[in-house]
Amino acid sequence: MHAVVMTAAGGPEVLQWRDLPVPDIQHPHQLRVAIKAAGINPVDTKLRKRGTYYPDQLPAILGCDGAGIVDATGAQVTRFKAGDAVYFCNGGIGGAPGNYAQYCVLDEHYAARKPASLDFIHAAAVPLVLLTAWEALHERAQVRTGDEVLIHAGAGGVGHIAVQLARRAGARVSTTVGSQAKAEFVHALGAEHVILYRQQDFVAEVAAWSRAGGANLVFDTVGGATFARSFAAARVYGDVVTLLQPDGSVDWKIARDKNLRVSFELMLTPMFMQLHAARQRQTQILEQGAAWFDSGQLSVSVSEVLPLKDAAHAHQLIEQGGMQGKIVLDVG
């Protein structure tokens, strides 16, 4: 099979085109999937640059997100049969191979049926961002009807799904974006209040927009100074959820004075720590998400589709920043 492998930690050039054996099913509950498309996420570029969770296991195949057709099943598989279309977040962090390849093998409990309304390209764009947004809003912060939510980078991969989920939960949504075109995009997704962060101070804007001088929940997908300033944008006793690791320069005084609850969201934790029940819970979220896509309650934006061999270029595009929606590799 064709695959793109990470040969070392470093720049995009460490992603190399290779011919590898088609993987075999090793356990009775495994599926082999002929991958049709693989989603690209910022975490892929970070793992490539800094090293995977298993740095001694190189070369590695990156790519957590995949969508494809079940090619073969283990003797005890009950959830799927050959020919079924599935989507999933599996592998790609080192150790278990990811989805920058024509085939993968995974446990049947970690795959969900592909939304019928989405082609493989769009389905592959969904899993990591849907799981991240859902867990951040519902499991870290318990968003409720009537909450006022600030979502940073609402036009990005995680952000544009989070805007829709927050609205679906009955929250009012404010979001930051970098251009008028992105402002129009997120407004169409349901954002009530859009902040052009290059021109406007998001803390002042949220204070003026909200009823209580700040958001019930601030969802930070950017990190750095944006995370640190998010404390000022949250209301007293509010929530701040971040996807990034804060650095040592963060001043926590405002967070403490306001009695904020600060949470971290890393949807890869169940995979990394091999938490079977937590991974099954994530599969349930993907199954529910499929129903929302098929009923028109949720949509996903794909801004770039590249062939598998151009995975290195996809990483370059992500590292340039400013992407709207997702980049997907067409594996074919």
N, C-alpha and C positions, 0 to 999 in steps of 0.2 A: 504494500500500500504506500501511497505518497503521504508524507508527513513533514511538518516543519518542526525542527527540534532546537532547543536551547542548548548550546554546547558549553557555555560558560556564563558567568555573570558579566554583564557589560552592556554595550550599546546595541542598537537594533541589528547590527551586523552579526551578532552571535546567533541569530535565528537562521538556521540552515535547512535547505531542502534536502530530504533524504528519502530513500526507498527502504521500508522496513517490513518485516513479516506481519501478516494480518494476525491480530491477537486472538488467542484461543480462550474459550470459556473454561474457567478453573474451578468454579463452584456451582452447585446445582441451582442456586437462585439467581444466577447471573444471566444478563442479556448481552448479546453482541449487536451493536447498532452500526449500520452503515450511515455515517454522518453526512448530512446534506449541507449543513451550515454551522458555523461556529461564531458565537458572539465574542467581541473584543471588549475588555474592560480595563480601566486604569490599573487595577491590581495586577493585570498581566504585565504591564510595563514596569511596575515596581519590582515584581518578582524577577523579571529579566535583568533589571539593572542592579539590584541588591543581592540577589540569590533567592532561591526557593526556600520553602519550609524544610526541605531536605537537601541541603547544599552538597552533600556527599554523593547524591544520586543523580549524576549527570552522564549523558545528556538526558534532558527532560522534555516532555511535550506539554506546553502550556495550553491555556484555554479552558476555563471552567464551564462555559455555556455551550450547549450543543443541542441540535435537533436533527432527527433522522428517522430511519426505518429499521425496525427490529429485523435483524438478519438471521439470528439463531438464538435459541433459548436453552438454558440448563434443564436438567431432568425434572426439577421440582418447581419450575416457574409456573405460576398460576395467574398472574396479573396481565400478561401479554402473550401474544403469539407472533410468529414470523409474519411480517408485512404490516404490523401496527406502526403508526407514526407517533413518535414520542419527543418530548423535550425535557431538559434536565440541566442541573448544575452539578458537575461531578469531575473530580480529578483536576489536573492543571496547576496544582500548587507544589509540585514535586511529589515523589512517591508514585501514586497512581497516575498513569498517563492522562493528559487532557485531550482536548478536542481539535487541535490543529492537525488533524489527521483524517484519513478516510474511514477509519473504523475505531471504535472504542468498546470496552467491556465494562459493565457496571451492574450493581445489584438491582434487581427488579423493583425494590422498594424505594429507590432513589430516582425513578423516572416517572413522569406523568404523561398522560395522553396529550398530544399536541392539540392546541386549539384548532378546531376545524376551520375557523374563519381566517387563520393566519397561514401564509406560506412558510416554508422552512426558514427562509431568510429572517422574516419578522419573528417567528417563534424562537429562533436562536438568540435574538436580541433581548429576550424577556427574563430568563430565570434569575440571574444574580441581582438585577436591578429591582425586580418585583419583590424578591425575598428581602432584600436590604430595606426597601421603602416600607414594606409591611411590618417587618420586625421593629424598625425604628419608631414608626407611628403607633402601632398597636401593642407591641410587647414591651418596648422600653418606656414609652411615654403615655400609653393608654389614651389616645386621642378620643375626644367625645364631641357629640353634637353641640354646636355653639362655640367651640373652642376657636381661638384666633391663633393661626399657625403661620410662622415665617419659615419658608423653605429657601435656603440659599441655592443659587444656580438651578433655578427651576426649569431651565430648558435643557439641562444635561441629562445623561442617561438615567441616573437614579432620580434626579429632581423632577423630570416630567412625569414619571410614574407616581412619585410622592404627591405631586399636586393633585392628580386625579384621585388617589386613594384618600387623601385628606378631605377633598370635596365629597367623595362618596360617604365618608363618615359623618358628614354634616358640619364640618368645620369651615370657617372663613379662612381664605388663604391669601397671604401676601408672599411675594417671591422676588428675589433679585435676579436680574439678567444684565447682559452686557450690550445689548443693541435693541433698536426699535423693532427689528424683525423678530427677535426672540420674545420681545414683549407681546407682540401680536400672537405669537405661537402659544405662549403660556396662558394668555387671556382666553384663547379659544379652548384651552383644556380646563378652564374653570377658575383660574386665579382671579380674585377680585381686585387685588391691589398689586401693581407691578412697580418695582423700584429699579431704575437704571443706576446701578451701583457706581458707575464711573462718574456720574454727574450728581447723584443724590446721596445723602447720608442715611444709610438704612436704619440706624438707631433713631434718628429724629423722625423719619418717615413712618416707622412702625409705631412710635409713641403717639403721633398725630392720628394715625389710622385706627388704632386699637381703642377699646372702651376703657381699659384699666391701665393705660400707660405702658403697655408692653404685651408681647405675645404669650399665650399660655404655653406654647411650645415653639422652640427654635430648633430646626433641623439643619445642622451644619454639614454640608458635603464638600466644603472647601478647605477648612483647617487654617492654621497659621493665625494671622491677625484677625481674620474673619471670625474664627472661633472665639478668640479672646474678647472681641467687641460684642459678640452675641449675648454675653451676660447682661449688658446694658439694654439690649433689645427685648429681654424677657421680663415678664411681670414678676412681682414678688410671689414666691412659692411656685414658680414656673418650672418648666423642663427645658434643658438643652441637651440634645442628642447629637453626637458627632461621629463621623466615620473615620476621623484621623486621630493620630496620636499627638497630643499637645506637646510642645517643647518646653524646656525649662524656664523660658522667659514669661510664661503666662502668669498674670496677676489674678489671683483667685478671690480678691477682696470683695468685689461686687457680687460674685456668685455666693459667697458666704453671707454677706450682708442681706441679700435677698432670699436666703434659704432656698437656693435653687437645687433642683435635683439634676445632676449631670450624669449622663449615661453614654456608654460606648456601644456602637453597633458594628459587629463584624460577623456577617452571615456565614463566613467560612469556618467559624469556630466548631460547629458540629462535625464538619469534614475533617478538620485538622485533629480534633480530639477524639474522633471516632465515636461520636455519640449517636447511636443508632436511632433511639426514640426521637431525638431532636431532628435528625435527618428525615425521618418519616413525617414529622410535623411539617417540615419544609415542603415535602412532596404534597401534603394536603393543601398547602397554600398555593402551589402551582396548579393543582386540580381546581381549586376555587377560582384562581386567576383565569384559567382556561374558560370557565363558564362566563366570567365577566367579559372577556374578549369576545366570546361568541354571541353574547347578548348586546354588544355594543356599549357596555358600561366602561370599558377600558380600551385604550389604544396605545400603540408603541410606535415611536418614530425612528426610522433608520436613515441616516444621512449619507452613508457611504457603504457600497458593497464592493469588495475587492476579491480577487481570486486567492485561493489558499497560498499560492507561492509568494504573494505580496504581503504576507503577515508582517514583515519588517517595516514596510511602508505604513501599514495600519498603526503600528506602534509609534512611528514618527508623527503621524497625524494627531494621535491622542496626546503625545507629549508637547505638541505645539499649543494645546489648550483651546478653549473656546468652542468645543464641539457641541452641536445640537443633536440630541438623541444619541443613537448608537452607530458604531461601525461593525459590520458583519463580514466574515469571510465566507465566500461561496465555495464550498468544498466539492459540490457536484455529486 
